[in-house]
Amino acid sequence: STAATYIIGNKGSALAVGLLDGTTVGEYKIFTNKGAGAMTVTPTNFAQGTSFALAQFDGCTCIWDGTNWYLVGNQGEVTLA
């Protein structure tokens, strides 16, 4: 949902999540993954690559600068691709 700030992954197998461009500079999203399957997030525009993956019990924050999403904080092991 473009209206949601907090996105929770909770799946036993791999989970693919798309992240559309933000609508307001400074908009942020918080991701957590409760499920055993890796949660791979693919932003439409991502400054640091094409996607990032969260293992079970990991979390991170992204912020929109008007052009790209930036991964600005994480807890655990986030894998960039």
C-alpha contacts under 8 A as a table, 3 or more apart, distances in Angstrom:
res1	aa1	res2	aa2	distance
1	S	4	A	5.35
2	T	5	T	7.92
2	T	20	L	7.38
2	T	22	G	7.77
4	A	7	I	6.93
4	A	29	K	7.72
5	T	28	Y	6.55
5	T	29	K	4.75
5	T	30	I	6.08
6	Y	29	K	5.93
6	Y	30	I	4.78
6	Y	31	F	6.07
7	I	29	K	7.27
7	I	30	I	6.09
7	I	31	F	4.88
7	I	32	T	6.54
8	I	31	F	5.89
8	I	32	T	5.04
8	I	33	N	5.78
8	I	34	K	7.10
9	G	15	L	7.39
9	G	31	F	7.58
9	G	32	T	6.14
9	G	33	N	4.41
9	G	34	K	5.86
9	G	35	G	6.24
9	G	39	M	6.47
10	N	33	N	5.94
10	N	34	K	4.85
10	N	35	G	3.91
10	N	36	A	7.48
10	N	37	G	7.87
11	K	14	A	7.02
11	K	15	L	6.60
11	K	34	K	7.57
11	K	35	G	4.53
11	K	36	A	6.37
11	K	37	G	5.82
12	G	35	G	5.40
12	G	36	A	4.77
12	G	37	G	4.89
13	S	35	G	7.73
13	S	36	A	6.49
13	S	37	G	4.03
13	S	38	A	7.02
14	A	37	G	4.38
14	A	38	A	4.95
14	A	39	M	6.07
14	A	40	T	7.68
15	L	37	G	6.52
15	L	38	A	6.19
15	L	39	M	4.70
15	L	40	T	6.17
16	A	39	M	5.98
16	A	40	T	4.97
16	A	41	V	6.11
16	A	42	T	7.65
17	V	39	M	7.12
17	V	40	T	6.03
17	V	41	V	4.68
17	V	42	T	6.27
18	G	41	V	5.70
18	G	42	T	4.95
18	G	43	P	5.79
18	G	44	T	7.38
19	L	41	V	6.74
19	L	42	T	5.89
19	L	43	P	4.22
19	L	44	T	6.07
20	L	43	P	5.93
20	L	44	T	5.29
20	L	45	N	7.78
21	D	43	P	7.19
21	D	44	T	5.98
21	D	45	N	6.55
21	D	64	W	7.62
21	D	67	T	7.76
21	D	68	N	7.28
21	D	69	W	7.45
22	G	25	V	7.40
22	G	27	E	6.45
22	G	64	W	5.81
22	G	66	G	7.07
22	G	69	W	7.83
23	T	27	E	7.31
23	T	66	G	7.58
24	T	27	E	5.49
24	T	64	W	7.31
24	T	66	G	6.72
25	V	64	W	5.63
25	V	65	D	4.95
25	V	66	G	4.95
26	G	63	I	5.96
26	G	64	W	5.42
26	G	65	D	6.00
26	G	66	G	7.88
27	E	63	I	5.69
27	E	64	W	5.32
27	E	65	D	7.85
28	Y	61	T	6.92
28	Y	62	C	5.45
28	Y	63	I	4.27
28	Y	64	W	6.20
29	K	61	T	5.68
29	K	62	C	5.27
29	K	63	I	6.55
30	I	59	G	7.34
30	I	60	C	5.89
30	I	61	T	4.54
30	I	62	C	6.59
31	F	59	G	5.35
31	F	60	C	5.34
31	F	61	T	6.29
32	T	54	L	7.62
32	T	57	F	6.77
32	T	58	D	5.78
32	T	59	G	4.15
32	T	60	C	6.66
33	N	38	A	7.74
33	N	39	M	6.49
33	N	54	L	6.39
33	N	55	A	6.70
33	N	56	Q	5.32
33	N	57	F	5.30
33	N	58	D	5.67
33	N	59	G	6.41
34	K	56	Q	5.46
34	K	57	F	5.11
34	K	58	D	7.66
35	G	38	A	7.56
35	G	56	Q	5.49
35	G	57	F	7.40
36	A	55	A	7.39
36	A	56	Q	5.17
37	G	55	A	7.02
37	G	56	Q	6.69
38	A	53	A	6.37
38	A	54	L	5.67
38	A	55	A	4.82
38	A	56	Q	6.50
39	M	53	A	5.40
39	M	54	L	5.08
39	M	55	A	6.54
40	T	51	S	6.75
40	T	52	F	5.68
40	T	53	A	4.13
40	T	54	L	6.37
41	V	51	S	5.53
41	V	52	F	5.43
41	V	53	A	6.10
42	T	46	F	7.92
42	T	50	T	6.19
42	T	51	S	4.34
42	T	52	F	6.72
43	P	46	F	5.54
43	P	50	T	6.94
43	P	51	S	6.43
43	P	69	W	7.01
45	N	50	T	7.66
45	N	67	T	7.11
45	N	68	N	4.93
45	N	69	W	6.18
46	F	49	G	5.85
46	F	50	T	5.95
46	F	51	S	7.29
46	F	68	N	5.10
46	F	69	W	4.83
46	F	70	Y	6.37
47	A	68	N	5.51
47	A	69	W	6.08
47	A	70	Y	5.80
48	Q	70	Y	6.83
48	Q	71	L	7.54
48	Q	80	L	7.54
49	G	80	L	6.79
49	G	81	A	5.79
50	T	80	L	7.74
50	T	81	A	5.81
51	S	80	L	5.99
51	S	81	A	5.29
52	F	78	V	6.46
52	F	79	T	5.34
52	F	80	L	4.40
52	F	81	A	5.96
53	A	78	V	5.59
53	A	79	T	5.07
53	A	80	L	6.62
54	L	57	F	7.98
54	L	58	D	5.60
54	L	59	G	6.80
54	L	77	E	6.74
54	L	78	V	5.21
54	L	79	T	6.87
55	A	58	D	5.59
55	A	76	G	7.88
55	A	77	E	6.73
55	A	78	V	7.19
57	F	76	G	7.68
58	D	74	N	7.60
58	D	75	Q	5.61
58	D	76	G	4.99
58	D	77	E	6.66
58	D	78	V	7.47
59	G	74	N	5.61
59	G	75	Q	5.12
59	G	76	G	6.80
60	C	71	L	7.33
60	C	72	V	7.66
60	C	73	G	5.41
60	C	74	N	3.84
60	C	75	Q	6.00
60	C	78	V	7.88
61	T	71	L	6.06
61	T	72	V	5.86
61	T	73	G	5.19
61	T	74	N	6.24
62	C	69	W	6.15
62	C	70	Y	5.28
62	C	71	L	4.49
62	C	72	V	5.64
62	C	73	G	7.22
63	I	69	W	5.48
63	I	70	Y	5.32
63	I	71	L	6.74
63	I	72	V	6.89
64	W	67	T	7.05
64	W	68	N	5.79
64	W	69	W	4.53
64	W	70	Y	6.45
65	D	68	N	5.77
65	D	69	W	6.56
65	D	70	Y	7.69
71	L	74	N	7.73
74	N	77	E	7.74
74	N	78	V	6.98
75	Q	78	V	7.80
